[in-house]
Amino acid sequence: MEANTSPFKAVVQIILGSSSIARRTILSEMGYEFTIMTADIDEKCIRKDKPEDLVIALAEAKAEAILQRIPIGDYVKDAEPTVLITCDQVVVCEGMVREKPSSKEEARQYLKDYSGSHASTVGSVLVTNLKTGFRKGEWDRVEIYFHEIPDEIIEKLIEEGIVLNVAGGLIIEHPLILPFVKQVVGTTDSVMGLPKALTEKLLREAL
C-alpha cells in the first residue's frame, strides 16, 4: 500500500459509491480508508451522444441516488468533511459505446472485436463534498491495443464469467488477457475504473 502522504487523509471520511472490487483495491492502494454505498439506478435510462458526457451523467445519477438515502444534515454538522466518490466507465470500440455485456454471446463478440485491434476506455470520477456541497467530475480516456487473442483464451474468459461484469467485457489486468495487450496509452488504474491521479486531484479540490 502506498504511503499515507496527504495531510487531509486523516481528516476526511470517504464514501465510495461503487461495488467494484477493482475500485476498492485502487482506493485502498492510494492510502484511503472508506465505506461503501452503492447506487441502484437504471443506467440504460440515461443516454448521451458522447461517451464522455455519458460517464459523467451516470456518475452524477449515482451520486444523486446515494445522497437521497443518507442524512445530509448530519454530515454538514460533522467537524470533518465527508466526500462521496462516484464513477462510471464505458468502452468505445469501432465508434460504438459498450457497457457491461448482456450475455455470454455479446461478451464473446466484444472480445473477438478487440483481437488484433484496439479499444478505448472512457471513465469518470465525480467527487461530492457532503459538508460544503462542492461537486466536480472529470473524465479520463485510455487507448488499448491488442495482439490477436486466440479463441481458446476468449472461451476461458467467457466460462470464468468475470468479463460479464465489466464495461465492454474488457479486463486487461487479467492474467489470461495480459499477454495479448500490445500497448496501453494511459494508466492501468484508469482502465480498471479509478484513475488515481484524477481522483487525487478532485479530492484535493473538494477539500
N, C-alpha and C positions, 0 to 999 in steps of 0.2 A: 504494500500500500504506500502511496506517495506521502511525503512528509506533510504534516498539517502546518503549512507556512502562512496561510492567510489569516490575519488577525481577527477577521469577522467570523471565522468558522465556529468559534467558541460562543458567539453571542447571537447566533441566528438559528431558528428552527426551520427545518425544511420538510415540506410535504412533496413527495414525488408522485405526481398524478399519472402513474403508469404501472401496468402489471408486467412489463417487460423485464425478464431476468437480466438481459444484456444491459439495460439502462441502470438497473440496480447495481450491477457489478461495476459499471463505469463510474457512477456517482460515489460508490464506496472507495474506488481506486483514487478518486480526487480528494479523499480525506474527509468526506462529509458523513455525518450521521443524519438519518431521515426516517420519516414514517411514510407508509404507502397508503394512497387512496386511489381508487380507480373510478373512471367516468363511464357511466352506462349510457352511451349515445348511439344513435343510428347514423353511422358515418356515411352511409350511402345517400342520406338525405341532403348532404352538403356537397355541392358541386361547384367547381370553379374552372375556368378555361385553362389557366396556367397552373402547373404543379406547385409552383412557389406560393401562389395565392391559396391553393387548396390546403397545403400542410399548415399554413398559418391559421386559416379559418377553422380547421379541425382542432388545432391546439387551443384556440380560443373557445370553441364549443366545449371541449373537455374541461377547461378551467371554469366556465360558467356552470357546468353540471356539478362539479365538485363544490364550488362556492355556495351553491344552493343548499348543500347538505351540511354545511358547517356554520357554527355561530360566530359570524364575523366580529360581533361586538366584543367577544372575549379576547380576540386577537388584537383589537385596537387598544384595549386596556393593558395588555401584557407589556412588561418592561422591554422584553427583547422581541425583535421582529420575527414574524413567520413568513416564509416565502414558499409559494406554490410553483412547482415546475411542471408544465405540461408539454407534451411533444407529439409530433406525428411524422410519418415518413411514407413516401411512395417511391416506387421505382419507375423510371422512364426508359422505355426501350422501343426503338423504331418509331419514336414520336408519340407513343401511347403510354398513358399513365396506368401503372399496375399497382393494385393494393394486394391484400392477402389473397392467395388463390382460393377459389370457392370449391375446388375439387382436386383430386389427385391428377386427373386428366389435364386440368388447367396448369397445375404446378409443373407437370411433365413438359407441357408445351413451352412454358416460360423458360425452363432450364435449357431446352433444346434451342430456343431462340438466342440465348446468351452464348452458346457454344460457338467458338471461333469468331465471336462478335463482341459487342460492348453494350453496357447499360449505364445508367446514372441513378444514383440515389439522391433524392431531394428531401431533406429533413428540416423540421422546425423545432425551435426551443422557445417557449413562452414563459416568462417569469412574472409572477404577480406578488407584490408585497401586500400582505393582508392587513398590515398596520397602517400603511400610508396610502394604499390604493394604487401605487405605481404599477404599471404593466407595460411590458415591452416584449416583442417577439421578433426573431430574425430567422432566416433560413440558411441552409448550407448545402452545397451540391458537390458530389464526388463522382468522378468518371472511373468506371471499372472495365478493363479489357481482359478478355478470356482467350485461352487456348481452346482447341477442340475438347469438349467434355465427352468422354465415352458414354455410350448408352447404359452400360452396366453401373457406372457411377451415378448416373441420373436415377436409375431404378432403386439403387441402395438408399439414396436420399429420400425418394418418394416413400419407400417402405418404412424408413425410420420415422417419417412424419413431421419432423421439425420445420421443414420448408413450407408446410401448410400454415404455419403460424407467424410468418414474417412477410413483410411487404415484398411483393414480386417473387416470393419464394427464393429470395436472394440471401445467402448467408456465407460470405466469403471467408469467415474465420473458421468454418467447419473443416476438420482435417481431411474429409473426403474431397472437398472442392478446392481447398487452398493450393494444391499443386497445379491447378489449371487456371489460376489467376495470373495473367501475364503482367498487368500493371494496374496500380491504383493511383489515380491523380487526386489526392486529398488524403484524409486520415481514416484509419480503420474504425476509430471510435465513432466517427460520423456515420459510416456505413452501418455500424451496429445500433445506431439510433440515438446517440447522445454525444454530439461533438464537444469535447472537453473545453477547448479554447473559447468557443462561443458561449457555452454555459457559464464558464467563469466570468466572462466579460459582462453578461447580462446580470449575473448575481451581484457583481460589483456596482453596476449602475443602479440596481434596485435598492442597494443599501447605502 
